[in-house]
């Protein structure tokens, strides 16, 4: 049972800033665009916004390669724009969460520039450096999730640095207390500016094996899977020591009133729930992604729900996610005829739901022509279906040019249905439900919803003009 914290009673809404609303006509979404859409989000019933990274970045991985943890990339605006967004959201009783990316930085971050300058630089140990094998090969068999070895040779100092993702994203050494202190200071900087918490990127990756043992082979690997799945990441992720680091991070959060720590964790349920920490000293909400890959079968989902609830530690609060910026959209996974059912499931299961932008109007997974591919994962590992661009396409606001997202061609192509599947059209169906055919599944959370109440036998939830408060 919840004890009244806002993150237990609220609906989280993830915004991919590049794709939500462009305010200056450059084809890329920005903070002023989000500010412009706050009335919509308030009307939708959203309680908190989670913004994917907006920090200064070379954009090798679209913001997940951070070059400065205490700034805003000019592409998105300025720190003043972020302050204005936080103030505007708070005026509407909407919280704002930032995406914290502490596992790695950009290779253009000043810390890494110093670290790679010489072997005796004071920041050398801020990253993970090892000598090559005697034959010149990489220090271990560890693989990058974005393809190839996770070790990049640096001829300037004759050593290799570790990167779990792109070579432009060197991993920080979280065994170094100075690294942890620097990240915690950065967290305090944003918390003092009014940020209500963080979603922590790849939190289960933070600690690596200090003996640098090779990962074992994955006997279940089969052709067609991404190449990094050839190995079981036994020594590169989900290390036991990571929990003490997360507890430290949680203590920073607890220095401030009513803030939340959410962790991105792709692990089986029995491992996921350990990230609540001993006596709930870890993440408030270790993201539960079980529905992202679950077969769309009622009995199997019911069993999954029961297993998750049974695995929760005493007092652990559940949460549910249907989609995010890394996985195909729910409409593409289960079909448009089922997306209303999926929305009802998300919003009536016990626990905190996270809605990915566009899910409320049933945005589809968009096929991206090869010449328009932006995702470095897809570019590095083509042909196995790892591309993430299709779930990151611009928000469909109106039937006006470029779907009301921009005044110019957006950075990613729009879905083919944007002229008749958009917020404006869905609102029309909401207030004129007789115009919505029974089999039309557009706008699962807007069109046709009871504007006064959406409820289940277990609890009511406020979303999409829904004003009843959930039971705790």
C-alpha positions as CSV (number, residue, x, y, z in Angstrom):
1,X,0.0,0.0,0.0
2,X,1.2,3.5,-0.8
3,X,2.0,6.0,1.9
4,X,1.1,9.1,0.1
5,X,4.3,10.1,-1.8
6,X,3.5,11.9,-5.0
7,X,5.4,9.3,-7.1
8,X,3.1,6.6,-5.7
9,X,-0.1,8.5,-6.6
10,X,1.0,10.1,-9.9
11,X,1.3,9.3,-13.6
12,X,4.8,9.8,-15.1
13,X,5.1,11.0,-18.7
14,X,8.3,10.5,-20.6
15,X,9.3,13.2,-23.1
16,X,12.0,12.7,-25.7
17,X,12.8,16.4,-26.1
18,X,14.1,16.2,-29.7
19,X,10.6,15.0,-30.8
20,X,8.0,16.7,-28.6
21,X,7.7,20.3,-29.8
22,X,10.0,22.5,-31.9
23,X,9.7,26.2,-31.0
24,X,12.3,27.7,-33.2
25,X,11.8,26.0,-36.6
26,X,15.0,24.0,-36.7
27,X,13.2,20.6,-36.9
28,X,14.3,19.6,-33.4
29,X,12.2,19.8,-30.3
30,X,13.3,22.0,-27.4
31,X,12.5,23.2,-23.9
32,X,10.5,26.1,-25.0
33,X,8.4,23.8,-27.0
34,X,7.7,21.6,-23.9
35,X,6.8,24.8,-22.0
36,X,4.3,25.7,-24.7
37,X,2.6,22.3,-24.3
38,X,2.3,22.4,-20.5
39,X,-1.5,23.2,-20.8
40,X,-1.9,20.0,-22.8
41,X,0.0,17.9,-20.3
42,X,-1.9,19.4,-17.4
43,X,-5.2,18.7,-19.1
44,X,-4.0,15.1,-19.8
45,X,-3.6,14.6,-16.1
46,X,0.1,14.1,-16.0
47,X,1.7,14.4,-12.6
48,X,5.4,14.3,-13.5
49,X,7.6,14.8,-16.7
50,X,10.7,12.8,-17.3
51,X,12.9,14.5,-19.8
52,X,15.4,12.5,-21.7
53,X,18.9,14.1,-21.6
54,X,19.1,17.8,-22.3
55,X,22.7,18.4,-21.2
56,X,25.4,19.7,-23.6
57,X,26.5,16.8,-25.8
58,X,28.1,16.1,-29.2
59,X,25.0,14.0,-29.8
60,X,26.8,10.9,-30.8
61,X,24.0,9.1,-29.0
62,X,21.6,12.0,-28.9
63,X,22.3,13.3,-25.4
64,X,23.4,10.0,-23.7
65,X,26.9,11.2,-24.3
66,X,27.2,14.0,-21.8
67,X,29.9,16.7,-22.2
68,X,28.7,18.9,-19.3
69,X,26.5,17.7,-16.5
70,X,25.5,21.2,-15.2
71,X,24.4,22.9,-18.5
72,X,21.8,22.7,-21.2
73,X,22.7,22.0,-24.8
74,X,22.0,25.0,-27.0
75,X,19.9,22.7,-29.3
76,X,17.3,22.6,-26.5
77,X,17.7,26.1,-25.1
78,X,19.4,27.3,-22.0
79,X,19.5,26.8,-18.2
80,X,17.1,29.7,-18.0
81,X,14.7,27.9,-20.3
82,X,14.9,24.8,-18.1
83,X,14.3,27.0,-15.0
84,X,11.2,28.5,-16.8
85,X,10.0,25.0,-17.6
86,X,10.4,23.8,-14.0
87,X,8.6,26.9,-12.7
88,X,5.8,26.6,-15.2
89,X,5.3,22.9,-14.5
90,X,5.3,23.4,-10.8
91,X,2.7,26.1,-11.2
92,X,0.5,23.4,-12.7
93,X,1.4,20.8,-10.0
94,X,3.6,18.9,-12.4
95,X,7.0,17.5,-11.2
96,X,10.1,17.5,-13.5
97,X,12.6,14.7,-13.5
98,X,15.9,14.8,-15.4
99,X,17.6,11.9,-17.1
100,X,20.9,11.3,-15.2
101,X,23.6,9.5,-17.2
102,X,26.3,8.6,-14.7
103,X,27.7,5.4,-16.2
104,X,29.6,7.2,-18.9
105,X,30.4,10.6,-20.3
106,X,31.2,11.9,-23.8
107,X,34.8,11.5,-24.9
108,X,34.7,15.3,-25.2
109,X,33.9,15.8,-21.5
110,X,36.7,17.7,-19.8
111,X,37.1,14.8,-17.3
112,X,37.9,12.4,-20.1
113,X,40.1,14.9,-22.0
114,X,42.2,15.1,-18.9
115,X,42.1,11.4,-18.2
116,X,43.4,10.4,-21.6
117,X,46.1,13.1,-21.7
118,X,48.7,11.0,-19.8
119,X,48.9,7.9,-17.6
120,X,49.8,10.0,-14.5
121,X,47.0,12.6,-14.9
122,X,45.0,13.0,-11.7
123,X,41.8,12.1,-13.5
124,X,43.3,9.0,-15.2
125,X,41.5,6.7,-12.7
126,X,38.2,8.5,-13.3
127,X,37.8,6.1,-16.2
128,X,38.6,2.4,-16.8
129,X,42.0,2.0,-18.4
130,X,43.9,-1.3,-19.0
131,X,46.9,-2.5,-20.9
132,X,46.2,-4.5,-24.1
133,X,46.9,-8.2,-24.0
134,X,50.5,-9.2,-24.9
135,X,49.4,-10.0,-28.4
136,X,47.9,-6.5,-28.8
137,X,44.3,-7.6,-28.4
138,X,41.8,-6.0,-26.0
139,X,42.3,-6.6,-22.3
140,X,39.2,-8.8,-21.9
141,X,36.5,-10.2,-24.2
142,X,33.9,-7.6,-22.9
143,X,31.7,-6.4,-25.8
144,X,30.0,-3.1,-26.4
145,X,26.2,-3.2,-26.5
146,X,26.5,-1.2,-29.7
147,X,28.7,-3.8,-31.5
148,X,32.3,-4.8,-31.3
149,X,34.8,-4.8,-28.5
150,X,34.1,-2.7,-25.5
151,X,37.8,-1.6,-25.4
152,X,39.2,1.2,-27.5
153,X,42.9,1.5,-27.9
154,X,44.3,5.0,-27.3
155,X,47.7,5.3,-29.1
156,X,48.6,8.5,-27.1
157,X,49.1,6.5,-23.8
158,X,49.2,3.0,-25.1
159,X,46.3,1.7,-23.1
160,X,42.6,0.8,-23.8
161,X,39.6,2.4,-22.2
162,X,36.3,0.7,-21.6
163,X,33.0,1.7,-23.1
164,X,29.9,-0.3,-22.6
165,X,28.2,1.6,-25.5
166,X,29.8,3.8,-28.2
167,X,33.5,4.4,-28.2
168,X,32.5,8.1,-27.8
169,X,31.0,7.1,-24.4
170,X,33.8,6.1,-22.1
171,X,32.6,4.5,-18.9
172,X,33.4,6.3,-15.6
173,X,35.2,4.3,-12.9
174,X,32.5,4.2,-10.1
175,X,35.0,2.4,-7.8
176,X,36.8,5.8,-7.5
177,X,35.3,7.9,-4.6
178,X,36.1,11.1,-6.4
179,X,33.9,10.1,-9.4
180,X,31.0,9.4,-7.1
181,X,31.4,12.6,-5.2
182,X,31.5,14.6,-8.4
183,X,28.3,13.0,-9.7
184,X,26.6,13.5,-6.3
185,X,27.5,17.2,-6.4
186,X,26.0,17.5,-9.8
187,X,22.8,15.9,-8.5
188,X,22.6,18.4,-5.7
189,X,23.1,21.2,-8.2
190,X,19.9,20.3,-10.1
191,X,17.9,19.4,-7.0
192,X,18.6,22.8,-5.6
193,X,17.3,24.3,-8.8
194,X,13.9,22.6,-8.2
195,X,14.3,19.3,-10.1
196,X,12.1,16.7,-8.5
197,X,14.3,13.7,-9.0
198,X,16.2,11.6,-11.6
199,X,15.7,8.6,-13.8
200,X,19.2,7.0,-13.8
201,X,20.4,5.6,-17.1
202,X,21.7,2.0,-17.1
203,X,22.0,2.0,-13.3
204,X,22.8,-1.7,-13.2
205,X,26.0,-1.1,-15.3
206,X,27.8,1.3,-12.9
207,X,30.2,-1.2,-11.3
208,X,32.4,-3.6,-13.3
209,X,34.5,-6.6,-12.1
210,X,37.7,-5.4,-10.5
211,X,39.5,-8.6,-11.5
212,X,38.6,-8.0,-15.2
213,X,37.5,-11.6,-15.8
214,X,36.2,-12.6,-19.3
215,X,32.5,-12.9,-19.6
216,X,31.2,-16.4,-20.2
217,X,29.6,-17.4,-23.5
218,X,25.8,-17.3,-23.8
219,X,24.8,-20.8,-24.9
220,X,21.3,-19.5,-25.9
221,X,22.7,-17.1,-28.4
222,X,21.4,-17.6,-32.0
223,X,22.1,-15.8,-35.3
224,X,20.0,-12.7,-35.7
225,X,20.5,-11.4,-32.2
226,X,22.7,-8.4,-31.5
227,X,26.4,-9.6,-31.3
228,X,26.9,-8.5,-27.7
229,X,24.5,-11.2,-26.7
230,X,27.1,-13.8,-27.5
231,X,28.3,-13.3,-24.0
232,X,26.6,-13.3,-20.6
233,X,27.5,-9.9,-19.0
234,X,28.4,-11.6,-15.7
235,X,31.3,-9.3,-15.0
236,X,30.2,-6.1,-16.6
237,X,26.7,-5.5,-15.2
238,X,24.6,-6.2,-12.1
239,X,27.7,-6.6,-9.8
240,X,26.9,-7.0,-6.1
241,X,28.9,-3.9,-5.3
242,X,26.5,-1.7,-7.3
243,X,23.9,-1.7,-4.5
244,X,26.2,0.3,-2.1
245,X,26.7,2.9,-4.8
246,X,22.9,3.2,-5.3
247,X,22.4,3.6,-1.6
248,X,24.8,6.5,-1.6
249,X,22.9,8.0,-4.5
250,X,19.6,7.5,-2.6
251,X,21.1,9.3,0.4
252,X,21.8,12.3,-1.8
253,X,18.1,12.3,-3.0
254,X,17.0,12.1,0.6
255,X,18.8,15.3,1.5
256,X,15.8,17.0,-0.2
257,X,12.1,16.7,0.5
258,X,9.9,14.5,-1.7
259,X,12.3,13.7,-4.5
260,X,12.4,10.4,-6.3
261,X,15.2,8.1,-7.6
262,X,14.2,5.8,-10.6
263,X,16.6,3.3,-12.0
264,X,16.7,1.9,-15.6
265,X,17.2,-1.8,-15.1
266,X,16.8,-4.6,-17.7
267,X,16.9,-7.7,-15.6
268,X,14.7,-10.6,-14.7
269,X,12.2,-9.8,-11.9
270,X,14.1,-11.7,-9.2
271,X,17.2,-9.5,-9.9
272,X,15.2,-6.3,-10.6
273,X,13.6,-6.2,-7.1
274,X,17.1,-6.2,-5.4
275,X,17.5,-2.7,-6.6
276,X,15.0,-1.5,-4.0
277,X,17.9,-2.0,-1.7
278,X,18.2,-3.4,1.8
279,X,15.3,-1.9,3.8
280,X,14.3,0.0,0.7
281,X,17.5,2.0,0.7
282,X,18.0,1.8,-3.0
283,X,15.9,3.2,-5.9
284,X,12.3,4.3,-5.1
285,X,11.3,2.8,-8.4
286,X,13.5,0.3,-10.2
287,X,11.8,0.5,-13.6
288,X,9.8,-2.7,-14.3
289,X,10.0,-3.4,-18.0
290,X,8.2,-6.8,-17.9
291,X,5.4,-5.6,-20.2
292,X,7.9,-4.5,-22.9
293,X,8.6,-8.1,-23.9
294,X,5.6,-10.0,-22.5
295,X,3.5,-12.1,-24.9
296,X,0.2,-10.3,-25.3
297,X,-1.8,-13.1,-23.7
298,X,-4.1,-12.3,-20.7
299,X,-3.2,-15.4,-18.7
300,X,0.5,-15.0,-19.2
301,X,0.3,-11.3,-18.2
302,X,-1.7,-12.2,-15.1
303,X,0.9,-14.7,-14.1
304,X,3.6,-12.1,-14.7
305,X,1.8,-9.6,-12.5
306,X,1.4,-12.1,-9.7
307,X,5.1,-13.0,-9.9
308,X,6.2,-9.4,-9.8
309,X,3.9,-8.6,-6.8
310,X,5.2,-11.7,-5.0
311,X,8.8,-10.7,-5.6
312,X,8.5,-7.2,-4.3
313,X,10.2,-6.5,-0.9
314,X,8.0,-5.5,2.0
315,X,6.9,-1.9,1.4
316,X,8.3,-1.9,-2.2
317,X,6.1,0.1,-4.5
318,X,5.4,-1.4,-7.9
319,X,5.6,0.4,-11.3
320,X,4.7,-0.4,-14.9
321,X,6.0,0.7,-18.3
322,X,4.5,0.0,-21.8
323,X,7.0,1.9,-23.9
324,X,10.1,4.1,-23.9
325,X,12.7,5.6,-26.2
326,X,14.6,2.4,-26.7
327,X,11.8,-0.1,-27.5
328,X,9.3,-0.4,-30.3
329,X,6.0,1.4,-29.6
330,X,3.2,-0.6,-28.1
331,X,1.0,-0.1,-31.1
332,X,3.7,-1.7,-33.3
333,X,4.1,-4.6,-30.9
334,X,0.5,-5.7,-30.2
335,X,-1.5,-4.0,-33.0
336,X,-3.8,-1.0,-33.0
337,X,-6.9,-3.1,-32.1
338,X,-5.3,-3.8,-28.7
339,X,-3.9,-0.4,-27.6
340,X,-6.9,0.7,-25.7
341,X,-6.7,-2.6,-23.7
342,X,-3.0,-1.9,-23.1
343,X,-3.7,1.6,-21.8
344,X,-6.4,0.3,-19.4
345,X,-4.0,-2.3,-18.2
346,X,-1.2,0.2,-17.6
347,X,-3.4,2.7,-15.8
348,X,-5.3,0.2,-13.5
349,X,-2.5,-2.1,-12.4
350,X,-1.4,-1.4,-8.8
351,X,1.6,0.9,-8.9
352,X,3.0,3.9,-10.7
353,X,2.5,4.0,-14.5
354,X,4.9,5.6,-17.0
355,X,3.4,6.8,-20.3
356,X,5.7,7.4,-23.2
357,X,4.9,10.5,-25.2
358,X,2.4,9.8,-28.0
359,X,1.0,6.6,-26.4
360,X,-2.0,8.6,-25.4
361,X,-2.9,9.0,-29.1
362,X,-1.7,5.5,-30.2
363,X,1.3,6.7,-32.1
364,X,2.7,3.8,-34.3
365,X,6.1,2.4,-34.7
366,X,7.4,4.2,-37.8
367,X,9.5,2.5,-40.4
368,X,12.6,4.6,-41.1
369,X,14.1,4.7,-44.7
370,X,17.8,3.8,-44.7
371,X,18.7,7.3,-45.8
372,X,17.0,8.8,-42.7
373,X,18.4,6.5,-40.1
374,X,19.9,8.4,-37.2
375,X,20.4,5.8,-34.4
376,X,24.1,4.8,-33.9
377,X,23.0,1.4,-32.7
378,X,21.2,0.7,-36.0
379,X,24.2,2.0,-37.9
380,X,26.7,-0.1,-36.1
381,X,24.5,-3.3,-36.0
382,X,22.3,-3.1,-39.1
383,X,19.7,-5.7,-40.1
384,X,18.9,-7.2,-36.7
385,X,16.1,-4.9,-35.7
386,X,17.8,-2.8,-33.0
387,X,17.0,0.6,-34.5
388,X,15.4,3.0,-32.1
389,X,14.4,5.8,-34.5
390,X,11.0,4.3,-35.2
391,X,9.8,5.0,-31.6
392,X,11.3,8.5,-31.4
393,X,9.5,10.2,-34.3
394,X,7.9,13.7,-33.8
395,X,4.7,14.1,-31.7
396,X,1.6,14.4,-33.9
397,X,-0.2,17.4,-32.7
398,X,-2.4,18.6,-35.6
399,X,-3.2,18.0,-39.3
400,X,-1.2,21.1,-40.2
401,X,2.1,20.8,-42.0
402,X,4.7,18.7,-40.1
403,X,1.9,17.7,-37.7
404,X,2.2,21.0,-35.8
405,X,5.5,19.8,-34.4
406,X,7.7,22.2,-36.4
407,X,7.6,24.6,-39.3
408,X,10.2,22.6,-41.2
409,X,11.1,19.1,-42.0
410,X,11.7,17.3,-38.7
411,X,14.9,15.5,-37.7
412,X,13.0,12.2,-38.1
413,X,10.1,11.4,-40.5
414,X,6.6,11.6,-39.3
415,X,4.3,8.6,-39.2
416,X,2.2,8.1,-42.4
417,X,-1.0,8.6,-40.4
418,X,-0.3,11.9,-38.8
419,X,-2.9,13.9,-40.8
420,X,-5.8,12.0,-39.1
421,X,-4.1,10.5,-36.0
422,X,-3.1,13.4,-33.9
423,X,-4.0,15.2,-30.7
424,X,-6.3,17.7,-32.3
425,X,-8.3,14.9,-34.1
426,X,-8.3,12.7,-30.9
427,X,-9.8,15.6,-28.9
428,X,-12.5,15.9,-31.5
429,X,-13.4,12.3,-31.0
430,X,-13.3,12.7,-27.2
431,X,-15.9,15.4,-27.2
432,X,-17.9,13.8,-30.1
433,X,-17.7,10.1,-29.2
434,X,-20.4,9.2,-31.7
435,X,-17.9,10.0,-34.4
436,X,-15.6,7.2,-33.1
437,X,-16.3,3.8,-34.7
438,X,-16.3,1.0,-32.2
439,X,-13.3,-0.6,-33.9
440,X,-11.3,2.6,-34.2
441,X,-8.5,2.4,-31.7
442,X,-6.9,5.8,-32.2
443,X,-6.3,7.9,-29.2
444,X,-6.7,5.2,-26.6
445,X,-6.4,7.6,-23.6
446,X,-8.2,10.6,-25.2
447,X,-11.0,9.6,-27.5
448,X,-14.1,8.1,-26.0
449,X,-12.8,8.3,-22.4
450,X,-15.2,9.2,-19.7
451,X,-14.1,12.8,-19.1
452,X,-15.0,12.5,-15.4
453,X,-13.7,9.2,-14.3
454,X,-11.6,6.3,-15.3
455,X,-11.6,3.5,-12.7
456,X,-11.3,-0.1,-12.0
457,X,-12.5,-2.3,-9.1
458,X,-9.0,-1.9,-7.6
459,X,-8.7,1.9,-7.8
460,X,-9.4,5.0,-9.7
461,X,-6.7,6.9,-11.6
462,X,-6.4,10.5,-12.7
463,X,-5.5,10.7,-16.3
464,X,-7.0,12.3,-19.4
465,X,-9.4,14.6,-17.5
466,X,-9.8,12.0,-14.8
467,X,-10.2,13.6,-11.5
468,X,-10.7,10.8,-9.0
469,X,-7.8,10.1,-6.7
470,X,-6.4,6.6,-6.4
471,X,-6.9,4.6,-3.2
472,X,-3.6,4.1,-1.3
